Amino acid sequence: MTDTAPAVLVAEELVAGYIPEVNILNGCNIVVNPGEFVGIIGPNGAGTSTILKAVLGQCSVRSGAIRLNGDDLTGHKAHELVARGVGYVPQNRNVFQSLTVTENLEMGCYLRPKLFRERFDYVTGLFPRLLERRNTRAGSLSGGERQMVAMSRALMMEPKLLLLDEPSAGLSPVLQDEVFLNCRTINRTGIAILMVEQNARRCLQVVDRGYVLDQGRNAYSGTGRELLADPAVIELYLGTLAKATGG
């Protein structure tokens, strides 16, 4: 991060949850700098996905702040963030299965339909397979292809930050690798990525930096390589998470 470029995303001392008086996040902190690929891992119930929900205004933030490019956007709704350069790929129901690939991408441009042709050329340049499948209904695609459509739809509004919730969930190891390679392809274009991922070992292999959450708080942070080599992270998290995900 430079003096003239604020962090793309700062989540500061977040306390948040879904049910009154029950907090899932208990003061966690996340920073994503321009162009970074950042991963969040942690055991079930640690609050990893809740971070994304808090950023998107989909749960109650009780204290703390969320800043996007230096502006306080705590509590703003998802469509407002999309308009300000945030793309989001949820874990479930992330494509319109009855629509074709092209129609799914059109839905990604609903706020600025005049962008469609330019952005369609952009995402099919990144992922040529989508051009081959453009008239195929999304429901008949492989799991890896559907994830590619979901990520590409999130790219249609020219985001500066892409939020990914468990992009490898439910995929075979081969398709998981393909998804992670696609994430790196997107990141190399300059788009910052914040990814929540249960395949902890693979996540830390591909990200620039990572955070380990436990009980809604920061437990460890560092570069992906540092966390992969940290004996405490290996003993307390990577072993259990690797067994749970087959990694």
C-alpha positions in Angstrom: 0.0 0.0 0.0 1.3 3.4 -0.9 0.7 6.8 0.7 -1.7 7.7 -2.2 -3.5 4.4 -2.3 -5.7 3.6 0.7 -6.5 0.0 1.4 -9.3 -1.3 -0.8 -11.0 -2.8 2.2 -10.5 -2.3 6.0 -12.7 -4.2 8.5 -11.8 -2.8 11.9 -12.7 -4.3 15.3 -15.9 -5.8 13.9 -18.5 -7.2 16.3 -21.4 -8.6 14.3 -24.0 -11.4 14.2 -27.4 -12.4 12.9 -29.4 -12.9 16.2 -29.7 -10.1 18.8 -27.2 -10.4 21.6 -25.4 -13.3 19.8 -22.1 -12.2 18.2 -20.3 -14.3 15.6 -17.5 -11.7 15.1 -15.9 -10.5 18.3 -13.5 -7.8 17.2 -11.7 -9.1 14.1 -9.6 -7.0 11.8 -9.1 -7.5 8.0 -7.1 -5.4 5.5 -7.0 -5.9 1.8 -4.6 -3.7 -0.1 -4.9 -2.8 -3.8 -4.2 -5.8 -6.0 -3.8 -8.2 -3.1 -5.1 -11.8 -2.9 -6.1 -12.3 0.7 -7.5 -15.5 2.2 -9.5 -16.2 5.4 -9.5 -19.6 7.0 -10.7 -21.0 10.3 -12.7 -23.9 11.8 -16.4 -24.1 11.5 -18.2 -21.4 13.4 -15.1 -19.1 13.5 -16.9 -16.4 11.6 -15.1 -16.6 8.3 -18.2 -16.3 6.0 -19.7 -13.8 8.4 -16.9 -11.4 7.5 -18.2 -11.2 4.0 -21.8 -10.9 5.2 -20.8 -8.0 7.4 -19.1 -6.2 4.5 -22.2 -6.7 2.3 -24.6 -5.5 4.9 -26.2 -8.9 5.3 -25.8 -9.1 9.1 -25.9 -6.7 12.0 -22.6 -4.8 12.7 -22.8 -3.9 16.3 -19.5 -2.1 16.6 -16.4 -1.5 14.5 -16.2 -0.1 11.0 -16.0 -1.2 7.4 -14.1 1.1 5.0 -13.9 0.8 1.2 -11.2 2.9 -0.4 -11.1 5.0 2.8 -14.9 5.7 2.9 -17.0 4.3 5.8 -19.6 2.0 4.3 -20.6 0.2 7.5 -24.1 -1.2 7.1 -24.5 -0.3 3.4 -26.4 -2.8 1.3 -24.9 -5.2 -1.3 -26.2 -3.3 -4.3 -24.6 -0.1 -3.1 -21.3 -1.8 -2.8 -21.6 -3.4 -6.2 -22.1 0.1 -7.6 -18.9 1.2 -5.8 -16.7 -1.6 -7.2 -17.3 -4.7 -5.1 -18.0 -8.0 -6.7 -19.4 -11.0 -4.7 -19.6 -14.7 -5.5 -21.7 -16.6 -2.9 -21.1 -20.2 -2.0 -24.6 -21.4 -3.0 -27.0 -20.6 -5.8 -24.4 -18.5 -7.5 -25.7 -19.0 -11.1 -29.1 -18.8 -12.7 -29.3 -22.4 -13.8 -32.1 -22.0 -16.3 -30.3 -19.1 -18.1 -27.5 -19.4 -20.6 -24.0 -18.4 -19.9 -24.5 -15.2 -21.9 -27.8 -14.4 -20.0 -26.0 -15.0 -16.7 -23.4 -12.5 -17.7 -26.0 -10.0 -18.8 -27.5 -10.2 -15.3 -24.1 -9.2 -13.9 -24.4 -5.9 -15.9 -27.9 -5.1 -14.8 -26.9 -1.8 -13.2 -24.9 -0.7 -16.3 -26.2 -2.6 -19.4 -24.2 -0.5 -21.8 -21.0 -2.1 -20.4 -22.1 -5.6 -21.5 -20.3 -6.0 -24.8 -17.0 -4.6 -23.5 -17.2 -6.7 -20.3 -18.3 -9.8 -22.2 -15.2 -9.6 -24.4 -13.1 -9.1 -21.2 -14.3 -12.1 -19.3 -14.3 -14.4 -22.3 -10.8 -13.2 -23.0 -9.9 -14.4 -19.4 -11.9 -17.6 -19.8 -12.2 -18.6 -23.4 -14.3 -21.7 -22.4 -17.2 -19.3 -21.6 -17.2 -18.2 -25.2 -17.5 -21.8 -26.3 -20.3 -22.3 -23.8 -22.1 -19.0 -24.3 -25.4 -20.5 -25.5 -25.3 -23.4 -22.9 -27.7 -23.3 -19.9 -25.7 -22.8 -16.7 -27.5 -25.8 -15.1 -25.9 -28.2 -17.5 -22.3 -27.0 -16.9 -19.8 -28.8 -14.7 -19.2 -27.5 -11.2 -16.0 -25.8 -12.2 -17.6 -24.2 -15.2 -20.5 -22.9 -13.1 -18.0 -21.4 -10.7 -16.3 -19.7 -13.7 -19.6 -18.2 -14.8 -20.3 -17.0 -11.2 -16.9 -15.3 -10.9 -17.2 -13.8 -14.4 -20.7 -12.4 -13.7 -19.2 -10.7 -10.6 -16.6 -9.2 -12.9 -19.1 -7.6 -15.3 -19.3 -4.4 -13.3 -15.5 -3.7 -13.3 -14.9 -4.4 -9.6 -11.8 -3.4 -7.8 -12.5 -6.0 -5.1 -13.9 -9.5 -5.5 -15.3 -11.3 -2.5 -15.4 -15.1 -2.8 -17.2 -17.3 -0.3 -16.0 -20.9 -0.4 -15.3 -21.1 -4.2 -14.0 -24.7 -4.0 -16.9 -26.1 -2.0 -18.4 -29.3 -3.3 -15.9 -29.6 -6.1 -13.5 -32.5 -6.9 -9.8 -31.9 -6.2 -9.1 -31.4 -9.9 -11.9 -28.8 -10.2 -10.8 -27.1 -7.0 -7.3 -26.6 -8.5 -9.0 -25.1 -11.6 -11.0 -22.7 -9.5 -7.9 -21.5 -7.6 -6.0 -21.1 -10.9 -8.9 -19.0 -12.1 -8.7 -16.9 -9.0 -5.0 -16.2 -9.7 -5.8 -15.3 -13.3 -8.3 -12.7 -12.1 -6.0 -11.4 -9.4 -3.2 -10.9 -12.0 -5.4 -8.4 -13.8 -5.1 -6.1 -10.8 -8.4 -7.0 -9.0 -8.0 -7.4 -5.3 -9.6 -10.6 -3.9 -10.8 -11.5 -0.4 -11.5 -15.2 -0.3 -13.0 -17.3 2.5 -12.0 -20.9 2.0 -12.3 -24.2 4.0 -9.5 -25.9 1.9 -7.1 -24.2 4.2 -3.8 -25.6 2.9 -4.6 -24.9 -0.8 -5.9 -21.4 0.1 -2.6 -20.5 1.8 -0.7 -21.8 -1.1 -2.3 -19.4 -3.6 -2.9 -16.2 -1.5 -0.5 -13.3 -0.8 -1.6 -13.0 2.8 -3.9 -14.9 5.1 -5.9 -14.6 8.3 -6.8 -17.4 10.6 -10.0 -16.7 12.6 -11.1 -18.5 15.8 -14.3 -17.7 17.7 -14.7 -14.5 15.7 -11.3 -13.1 16.4 -7.9 -12.9 14.7 -5.8 -15.9 15.8 -2.9 -15.6 13.3 -2.0 -13.6 10.2 0.9 -13.4 7.8 1.8 -14.3 4.3 0.5 -17.6 2.9 3.9 -19.1 3.2 4.4 -18.0 6.7 1.1 -19.5 7.9 1.8 -22.7 6.1 5.1 -23.0 7.9 3.8 -21.9 11.4 3.9 -24.9 13.8 0.9 -23.5 15.8 -1.2 -23.0 12.7 -0.2 -26.5 11.4 -1.1 -28.1 14.7 -4.2 -26.3 15.6 -5.8 -25.6 12.2 -4.2 -27.1 9.1 -4.4 -30.7 10.3 -8.0 -30.5 11.3 -9.1 -28.4 8.3 -7.1 -30.5 5.9 -8.8 -33.7 7.2 -12.3 -32.1 7.0 -11.8 -31.0 3.4 -9.8 -33.9 2.2 -6.8 -31.6 1.5 
